[in-house]
Amino acid sequence: MSTIADNSLQAFQWSPQPNAEKLVRELVSEFLSKNSFAKELARRMKDETGTRFYDWVEVIVLPKSDTTAQKIREVGYEIFHDREGEHLWINPLGMFPRIALSSATKGSQVHIKVTSVVDFADVWRLQDKIEGEPMAPYRRVRAWHENGTELWAAERWGWLGMDLLNSKESHAIEAHRVLESFLTRPRDFEDDTEGYAYASKLIDASPLPTDMKCALFFEAERRYWQRRNRAAQVQKARQDKLGLGWGNHDHHTYRCSRENFKHLVAVWEKLGFHCRERFYAGREAGWGAQVMEQTNAGIITFNDVDLTPDELMGDFSHDGLKPREKLGTVGLWCALHGDSFNQAGMHHLEAQFDFDSLREQLEREDGVKTMKPFTNFSYLRQAFTEGERWKVSEKRIARALKNNWITEPQAKQFREQGAIGSHLENLERNEGFKGFNQTGVSEIIAATDPRKHVG
């Protein structure tokens, strides 16, 4: 058991990749200097949404050459997809756009990731035809071409390649039906295990490819979370004004009760996730987390659970965790609101922003305040918006009192004022850093404990 834990704790030791970032930023800067539409879009992204054009880039297409191949190989890129006349490269060492080297390209292309190419085309009144079937795993539209450059917007549902699929391969009707089933799935169960079982059946019943099901599932999850968080609604509206959607999402955070944690991990694995690094905040903090990633769908989940030091040394993500009498921050949140996977929805969505610009714009324009940053490194900056308070049901309050999880004064305040439920997280990554700040996350977990917000 200890060997499994040791390997899991030591793997995925992410580090900043300054050389790769330098190369990619130079490519993007050169592109922006030649494409006036993209340059104006980049300005408005920062001024109106607090985001950086660089973070929206998903693919850079360049003319195929041995010299370019050597340059990107030297900074960590590897060939992901090889077909005649084109190589698609990825950088597994950090969070960077893919690079395609194509013999059919004379200039350069930059493709940005958006939730809907139709929305992007509508906002910008684009006249080029949208390529790809509606609800296909991959669609794109050319926004502007100038000085040997082309700007494209891309919509993806679990597809990393550059190949467009025909109508038979695109599963359009089935994709609509599956998204509807995920959007309308029951989330309030007497026994939370029933919720996991129900969702598993929905996933199994669909003939769609796993990667596409995963992407659609998290589209539904973001919509559910957004309806319960004002900061999310405000920011999404700002990004929708430019036709962008949530294409800048970084990771999705779920809180889970101990007894259901193995069920949560099992559903994610059913959707194609693999376990990445683990977190443990220390004996006093009393919580841990399992990071999981679905590479093809471009989804990362951060899964929080109350945890003890000895449990870290086992395979807690698969062996399961027994309920315990005393609840930590995560366990109490689930007791008051339900597991994130079911009734509560996500604790927060973390998206990539220009850190300072977002903070200033949200407070100045919409009165949305941001908590003290819990990470402030040159390569990683993180902060929550102030918590959204949710009403707590009397049934959950009574159960928490009966089990001595809360005191009478705490119960009174939860009845009158609700309890903190969710946040939007402002994140800025630099040098392609793919990891997280364990110390900072520990501090914010403690700071958001509902019991600390009782007068």
FIZA-86520 format. One record per residue (C-alpha): x, y negated, z negated; residue in three letters; residue number from 1. Coordinates in steps of 0.25 Angstrom, whole numbers, padded with zeros to 4 digits. Last residue first. Layout:
// FIZA-86520
R     c1     c2     c3   aa    i
R      X      Y      Z  ALA  NUM
...
//
This chain:
// FIZA-86520
R     c1     c2     c3   aa    i
R  -0084  -0142  -0057  GLY  455
R  -0082  -0130  -0049  VAL  454
R  -0073  -0130  -0037  HIS  453
R  -0062  -0121  -0043  LYS  452
R  -0072  -0110  -0044  ARG  451
R  -0074  -0110  -0029  PRO  450
R  -0060  -0106  -0026  ASP  449
R  -0055  -0116  -0015  THR  448
R  -0042  -0120  -0022  ALA  447
R  -0038  -0106  -0025  ALA  446
R  -0039  -0102  -0010  ILE  445
R  -0032  -0115  -0006  ILE  444
R  -0020  -0112  -0015  GLU  443
R  -0019  -0098  -0010  SER  442
R  -0020  -0102   0005  VAL  441
R  -0008  -0112   0002  GLY  440
R   0001  -0101  -0004  THR  439
R  -0002  -0091   0007  GLN  438
R   0000  -0101   0018  ASN  437
R  -0004  -0095   0031  PHE  436
R   0002  -0089   0044  GLY  435
R   0002  -0091   0059  LYS  434
R   0012  -0103   0059  PHE  433
R   0013  -0107   0074  GLY  432
R   0023  -0118   0071  GLU  431
R   0011  -0126   0065  ASN  430
R  -0003  -0123   0060  ARG  429
R  -0013  -0133   0055  GLU  428
R  -0025  -0128   0047  LEU  427
R  -0037  -0135   0042  ASN  426
R  -0047  -0125   0036  GLU  425
R  -0062  -0127   0036  LEU  424
R  -0068  -0123   0023  HIS  423
R  -0078  -0113   0016  SER  422
R  -0086  -0110   0004  GLY  421
R  -0084  -0119  -0008  ILE  420
R  -0095  -0116  -0018  ALA  419
R  -0109  -0121  -0019  GLY  418
R  -0112  -0134  -0026  GLN  417
R  -0124  -0132  -0036  GLU  416
R  -0124  -0116  -0037  ARG  415
R  -0109  -0115  -0036  PHE  414
R  -0108  -0126  -0046  GLN  413
R  -0117  -0118  -0056  LYS  412
R  -0109  -0105  -0053  ALA  411
R  -0096  -0112  -0056  GLN  410
R  -0102  -0117  -0070  PRO  409
R  -0107  -0103  -0073  GLU  408
R  -0094  -0096  -0070  THR  407
R  -0089  -0089  -0058  ILE  406
R  -0085  -0074  -0055  TRP  405
R  -0091  -0069  -0068  ASN  404
R  -0098  -0058  -0060  ASN  403
R  -0112  -0063  -0064  LYS  402
R  -0108  -0077  -0061  LEU  401
R  -0103  -0073  -0047  ALA  400
R  -0116  -0065  -0044  ARG  399
R  -0125  -0076  -0049  ALA  398
R  -0117  -0086  -0039  ILE  397
R  -0119  -0076  -0028  ARG  396
R  -0134  -0075  -0030  LYS  395
R  -0135  -0090  -0032  GLU  394
R  -0130  -0092  -0018  SER  393
R  -0118  -0101  -0016  VAL  392
R  -0119  -0114  -0007  LYS  391
R  -0107  -0117   0001  TRP  390
R  -0097  -0128  -0001  ARG  389
R  -0088  -0131   0010  GLU  388
R  -0074  -0132   0005  GLY  387
R  -0065  -0145   0008  GLU  386
R  -0057  -0143   0021  THR  385
R  -0046  -0133   0019  PHE  384
R  -0031  -0136   0022  ALA  383
R  -0020  -0129   0029  GLN  382
R  -0006  -0133   0035  ARG  381
R   0003  -0124   0042  LEU  380
R   0017  -0125   0049  TYR  379
R   0022  -0138   0042  SER  378
R   0016  -0133   0029  PHE  377
R   0004  -0139   0022  ASN  376
R  -0005  -0128   0017  THR  375
R  -0016  -0129   0006  PHE  374
R  -0020  -0143   0011  PRO  373
R  -0029  -0151   0001  LYS  372
R  -0043  -0150   0005  MET  371
R  -0049  -0156   0018  THR  370
R  -0061  -0166   0018  LYS  369
R  -0072  -0166   0028  VAL  368
R  -0077  -0180   0029  GLY  367
R  -0080  -0179   0044  ASP  366
R  -0072  -0189   0051  GLU  365
R  -0061  -0193   0041  ARG  364
R  -0061  -0180   0033  GLU  363
R  -0061  -0171   0045  LEU  362
R  -0052  -0180   0053  GLN  361
R  -0041  -0181   0043  GLU  360
R  -0040  -0167   0039  ARG  359
R  -0040  -0162   0054  LEU  358
R  -0029  -0172   0058  SER  357
R  -0020  -0168   0047  ASP  356
R  -0021  -0153   0050  PHE  355
R  -0021  -0153   0065  ASP  354
R  -0030  -0141   0065  PHE  353
R  -0030  -0126   0066  GLN  352
R  -0042  -0119   0060  ALA  351
R  -0045  -0112   0047  GLU  350
R  -0059  -0107   0046  LEU  349
R  -0063  -0106   0031  HIS  348
R  -0070  -0097   0021  HIS  347
R  -0077  -0089   0032  MET  346
R  -0091  -0085   0031  GLY  345
R  -0099  -0084   0018  ALA  344
R  -0109  -0074   0021  GLN  343
R  -0101  -0063   0027  ASN  342
R  -0086  -0063   0031  PHE  341
R  -0083  -0074   0022  SER  340
R  -0088  -0065   0010  ASP  339
R  -0099  -0071   0002  GLY  338
R  -0101  -0085  -0003  HIS  337
R  -0099  -0085  -0019  LEU  336
R  -0093  -0071  -0020  ALA  335
R  -0085  -0073  -0008  CYS  334
R  -0079  -0086  -0014  TRP  333
R  -0077  -0079  -0027  LEU  332
R  -0069  -0068  -0020  GLY  331
R  -0060  -0078  -0013  VAL  330
R  -0057  -0087  -0025  THR  329
R  -0054  -0075  -0034  GLY  328
R  -0065  -0066  -0040  LEU  327
R  -0064  -0058  -0053  LYS  326
R  -0071  -0045  -0054  GLU  325
R  -0065  -0038  -0043  ARG  324
R  -0070  -0031  -0030  PRO  323
R  -0061  -0021  -0024  LYS  322
R  -0053  -0024  -0012  LEU  321
R  -0052  -0016   0001  GLY  320
R  -0041  -0006   0007  ASP  319
R  -0041  -0014   0020  HIS  318
R  -0037  -0028   0017  SER  317
R  -0032  -0025   0003  PHE  316
R  -0021  -0016   0009  ASP  315
R  -0013  -0015  -0004  GLY  314
R  -0002  -0024  -0010  MET  313
R  -0012  -0036  -0010  LEU  312
R  -0021  -0029  -0019  GLU  311
R  -0010  -0029  -0030  ASP  310
R  -0010  -0044  -0030  PRO  309
R  -0025  -0046  -0031  THR  308
R  -0035  -0051  -0020  LEU  307
R  -0047  -0060  -0018  ASP  306
R  -0049  -0060  -0003  VAL  305
R  -0046  -0070   0009  ASP  304
R  -0046  -0066   0023  ASN  303
R  -0039  -0075   0033  PHE  302
R  -0044  -0072   0047  THR  301
R  -0037  -0074   0060  ILE  300
R  -0044  -0075   0074  ILE  299
R  -0037  -0076   0087  GLY  298
R  -0046  -0065   0094  ALA  297
R  -0034  -0058   0099  ASN  296
R  -0026  -0059   0087  THR  295
R  -0036  -0055   0076  GLN  294
R  -0029  -0059   0063  GLU  293
R  -0031  -0056   0049  MET  292
R  -0025  -0063   0036  VAL  291
R  -0028  -0055   0023  GLN  290
R  -0030  -0063   0011  ALA  289
R  -0027  -0063  -0004  GLY  288
R  -0033  -0069  -0017  TRP  287
R  -0031  -0069  -0032  GLY  286
R  -0024  -0083  -0033  ALA  285
R  -0017  -0079  -0046  GLU  284
R  -0011  -0066  -0041  ARG  283
R  -0006  -0073  -0028  GLY  282
R  -0011  -0078  -0015  ALA  281
R  -0010  -0066  -0007  TYR  280
R  -0011  -0067   0008  PHE  279
R  -0010  -0056   0019  ARG  278
R  -0004  -0057   0033  GLU  277
R  -0011  -0051   0045  ARG  276
R  -0022  -0040   0046  CYS  275
R  -0027  -0037   0060  HIS  274
R  -0040  -0042   0066  PHE  273
R  -0048  -0035   0077  GLY  272
R  -0062  -0037   0074  LEU  271
R  -0063  -0024   0066  LYS  270
R  -0051  -0028   0058  GLU  269
R  -0059  -0041   0054  TRP  268
R  -0070  -0032   0050  VAL  267
R  -0061  -0023   0042  ALA  266
R  -0054  -0035   0035  VAL  265
R  -0068  -0040   0030  LEU  264
R  -0072  -0026   0025  HIS  263
R  -0059  -0024   0018  LYS  262
R  -0061  -0038   0011  PHE  261
R  -0075  -0034   0006  ASN  260
R  -0073  -0030  -0008  GLU  259
R  -0063  -0042  -0010  ARG  258
R  -0073  -0052  -0006  SER  257
R  -0069  -0060   0007  CYS  256
R  -0065  -0074   0011  ARG  255
R  -0063  -0076   0026  TYR  254
R  -0054  -0086   0032  THR  253
R  -0054  -0088   0048  HIS  252
R  -0041  -0092   0054  HIS  251
R  -0035  -0102   0064  ASP  250
R  -0047  -0108   0072  HIS  249
R  -0043  -0118   0082  ASN  248
R  -0053  -0113   0093  GLY  247
R  -0064  -0117   0083  TRP  246
R  -0072  -0125   0094  GLY  245
R  -0064  -0133   0104  LEU  244
R  -0074  -0141   0112  GLY  243
R  -0068  -0154   0109  LEU  242
R  -0081  -0159   0101  LYS  241
R  -0081  -0144   0096  ASP  240
R  -0068  -0147   0088  GLN  239
R  -0075  -0158   0080  ARG  238
R  -0087  -0150   0078  ALA  237
R  -0079  -0138   0073  LYS  236
R  -0072  -0148   0063  GLN  235
R  -0085  -0153   0057  VAL  234
R  -0092  -0139   0056  GLN  233
R  -0080  -0133   0050  ALA  232
R  -0079  -0144   0039  ALA  231
R  -0094  -0142   0037  ARG  230
R  -0093  -0127   0034  ASN  229
R  -0104  -0117   0033  ARG  228
R  -0108  -0117   0048  ARG  227
R  -0093  -0116   0052  GLN  226
R  -0091  -0103   0044  TRP  225
R  -0102  -0096   0052  TYR  224
R  -0097  -0102   0065  ARG  223
R  -0083  -0098   0062  ARG  222
R  -0088  -0083   0059  GLU  221
R  -0095  -0082   0072  ALA  220
R  -0083  -0086   0080  GLU  219
R  -0075  -0076   0072  PHE  218
R  -0084  -0065   0076  PHE  217
R  -0083  -0069   0091  LEU  216
R  -0068  -0069   0090  ALA  215
R  -0068  -0055   0084  CYS  214
R  -0078  -0049   0093  LYS  213
R  -0069  -0054   0105  MET  212
R  -0057  -0047   0099  ASP  211
R  -0064  -0034   0096  THR  210
R  -0069  -0033   0111  PRO  209
R  -0084  -0034   0112  LEU  208
R  -0093  -0021   0111  PRO  207
R  -0100  -0026   0098  SER  206
R  -0106  -0017   0088  ALA  205
R  -0093  -0015   0080  ASP  204
R  -0092  -0030   0077  ILE  203
R  -0107  -0031   0073  LEU  202
R  -0105  -0018   0064  LYS  201
R  -0093  -0024   0057  SER  200
R  -0101  -0037   0054  ALA  199
R  -0112  -0028   0047  TYR  198
R  -0102  -0021   0039  ALA  197
R  -0095  -0033   0034  TYR  196
R  -0108  -0039   0030  GLY  195
R  -0113  -0026   0023  GLU  194
R  -0100  -0027   0015  THR  193
R  -0105  -0040   0010  ASP  192
R  -0116  -0034   0002  ASP  191
R  -0129  -0042   0001  GLU  190
R  -0125  -0048   0015  PHE  189
R  -0125  -0062   0020  ASP  188
R  -0118  -0062   0034  ARG  187
R  -0127  -0057   0044  PRO  186
R  -0121  -0058   0058  ARG  185
R  -0127  -0069   0066  THR  184
R  -0114  -0075   0072  LEU  183
R  -0107  -0062   0073  PHE  182
R  -0119  -0056   0081  SER  181
R  -0120  -0068   0090  GLU  180
R  -0105  -0067   0093  LEU  179
R  -0108  -0053   0097  VAL  178
R  -0119  -0056   0106  ARG  177
R  -0112  -0067   0113  HIS  176
R  -0100  -0058   0115  ALA  175
R  -0109  -0047   0121  GLU  174
R  -0114  -0057   0131  ILE  173
R  -0100  -0061   0135  ALA  172
R  -0093  -0048   0135  HIS  171
R  -0081  -0054   0143  SER  170
R  -0077  -0042   0150  GLU  169
R  -0089  -0041   0159  LYS  168
R  -0089  -0056   0162  SER  167
R  -0074  -0056   0166  ASN  166
R  -0063  -0058   0157  LEU  165
R  -0053  -0070   0158  LEU  164
R  -0039  -0066   0155  ASP  163
R  -0030  -0076   0147  MET  162
R  -0028  -0066   0135  GLY  161
R  -0031  -0068   0120  LEU  160
R  -0046  -0064   0120  TRP  159
R  -0054  -0063   0107  GLY  158
R  -0065  -0073   0110  TRP  157
R  -0057  -0084   0117  ARG  156
R  -0061  -0098   0123  GLU  155
R  -0050  -0105   0130  ALA  154
R  -0049  -0120   0134  ALA  153
R  -0039  -0123   0145  TRP  152
R  -0029  -0134   0148  LEU  151
R  -0021  -0134   0161  GLU  150
R  -0008  -0140   0164  THR  149
R  -0001  -0143   0178  GLY  148
R  -0002  -0158   0176  ASN  147
R  -0017  -0157   0173  GLU  146
R  -0028  -0146   0171  HIS  145
R  -0039  -0148   0161  TRP  144
R  -0050  -0140   0153  ALA  143
R  -0049  -0126   0159  ARG  142
R  -0059  -0117   0153  VAL  141
R  -0057  -0103   0146  ARG  140
R  -0064  -0091   0142  ARG  139
R  -0059  -0078   0135  TYR  138
R  -0067  -0067   0127  PRO  137
R  -0079  -0071   0136  ALA  136
R  -0090  -0078   0129  MET  135
R  -0094  -0085   0142  PRO  134
R  -0086  -0079   0154  GLU  133
R  -0072  -0084   0157  GLY  132
R  -0067  -0096   0164  GLU  131
R  -0074  -0110   0161  ILE  130
R  -0075  -0117   0174  LYS  129
R  -0068  -0131   0175  ASP  128
R  -0076  -0143   0173  GLN  127
R  -0073  -0146   0158  LEU  126
R  -0082  -0156   0151  ARG  125
R  -0073  -0157   0139  TRP  124
R  -0084  -0153   0129  VAL  123
R  -0091  -0143   0138  ASP  122
R  -0078  -0136   0142  ALA  121
R  -0074  -0135   0127  PHE  120
R  -0088  -0130   0124  ASP  119
R  -0087  -0120   0135  VAL  118
R  -0073  -0116   0132  VAL  117
R  -0078  -0111   0118  SER  116
R  -0070  -0109   0105  THR  115
R  -0058  -0116   0110  VAL  114
R  -0044  -0111   0112  LYS  113
R  -0034  -0120   0121  ILE  112
R  -0028  -0116   0133  HIS  111
R  -0015  -0123   0138  VAL  110
R  -0011  -0121   0152  GLN  109
R   0003  -0124   0159  SER  108
R   0007  -0126   0173  GLY  107
R   0010  -0116   0184  LYS  106
R   0002  -0104   0179  THR  105
R  -0001  -0092   0187  ALA  104
R   0013  -0086   0182  SER  103
R   0007  -0086   0168  SER  102
R   0014  -0087   0155  LEU  101
R   0003  -0087   0144  ALA  100
R   0006  -0093   0130  ILE   99
R  -0003  -0090   0118  ARG   98
R  -0005  -0101   0108  PRO   97
R   0003  -0100   0095  PHE   96
R   0000  -0096   0081  MET   95
R   0012  -0089   0076  GLY   94
R   0022  -0077   0078  LEU   93
R   0013  -0069   0087  PRO   92
R   0016  -0079   0099  ASN   91
R   0008  -0075   0111  ILE   90
R   0011  -0074   0126  TRP   89
R   0002  -0071   0138  LEU   88
R   0010  -0067   0150  HIS   87
R   0005  -0070   0164  GLU   86
R   0008  -0066   0179  GLY   85
R   0003  -0051   0177  GLU   84
R  -0002  -0049   0163  ARG   83
R   0005  -0048   0150  ASP   82
R  -0002  -0052   0137  HIS   81
R   0004  -0055   0123  PHE   80
R   0018  -0058   0127  ILE   79
R   0026  -0063   0115  GLU   78
R   0029  -0077   0110  TYR   77
R   0038  -0079   0098  GLY   76
R   0046  -0092   0101  VAL   75
R   0056  -0086   0111  GLU   74
R   0045  -0079   0119  ARG   73
R   0039  -0092   0122  ILE   72
R   0052  -0098   0128  LYS   71
R   0055  -0084   0135  GLN   70
R   0042  -0084   0142  ALA   69
R   0043  -0099   0146  THR   68
R   0057  -0095   0153  THR   67
R   0052  -0083   0159  ASP   66
R   0041  -0090   0166  SER   65
R   0025  -0090   0167  LYS   64
R   0019  -0103   0169  PRO   63
R   0012  -0107   0156  LEU   62
R  -0001  -0105   0149  VAL   61
R  -0003  -0109   0134  ILE   60
R  -0014  -0102   0127  VAL   59
R  -0022  -0105   0114  GLU   58
R  -0020  -0119   0112  VAL   57
R  -0029  -0125   0101  TRP   56
R  -0018  -0127   0091  ASP   55
R  -0010  -0136   0100  TYR   54
R  -0022  -0145   0103  PHE   53
R  -0021  -0149   0088  ARG   52
R  -0034  -0150   0079  THR   51
R  -0040  -0162   0071  GLY   50
R  -0053  -0161   0079  THR   49
R  -0054  -0175   0085  GLU   48
R  -0040  -0181   0085  ASP   47
R  -0032  -0169   0086  LYS   46
R  -0041  -0162   0096  MET   45
R  -0043  -0175   0103  ARG   44
R  -0029  -0177   0106  ARG   43
R  -0027  -0162   0111  ALA   42
R  -0039  -0164   0120  LEU   41
R  -0033  -0177   0126  GLU   40
R  -0019  -0169   0128  LYS   39
R  -0027  -0157   0134  ALA   38
R  -0034  -0166   0144  PHE   37
R  -0021  -0174   0148  SER   36
R  -0013  -0161   0151  ASN   35
R   0002  -0164   0154  LYS   34
R   0006  -0168   0140  SER   33
R  -0003  -0158   0133  LEU   32
R   0004  -0147   0141  PHE   31
R   0018  -0151   0136  GLU   30
R   0013  -0152   0122  SER   29
R   0007  -0138   0122  VAL   28
R   0020  -0132   0128  LEU   27
R   0028  -0140   0118  GLU   26
R   0019  -0135   0106  ARG   25
R   0021  -0121   0111  VAL   24
R   0036  -0121   0111  LEU   23
R   0037  -0129   0097  LYS   22
R   0027  -0119   0091  GLU   21
R   0035  -0107   0095  ALA   20
R   0047  -0113   0090  ASN   19
R   0041  -0117   0077  PRO   18
R   0035  -0103   0073  GLN   17
R   0031  -0104   0059  PRO   16
R   0031  -0091   0051  SER   15
R   0021  -0080   0049  TRP   14
R   0024  -0068   0040  GLN   13
R   0014  -0058   0046  PHE   12
R   0019  -0046   0039  ALA   11
R   0024  -0046   0025  GLN   10
R   0011  -0045   0017  LEU    9
R   0005  -0035   0026  SER    8
R   0018  -0026   0025  ASN    7
R   0019  -0028   0010  ASP    6
R   0004  -0024   0009  ALA    5
R   0005  -0011   0017  ILE    4
R   0018  -0007   0010  THR    3
R   0011  -0010  -0004  SER    2
R   0000   0000   0000  MET    1
//
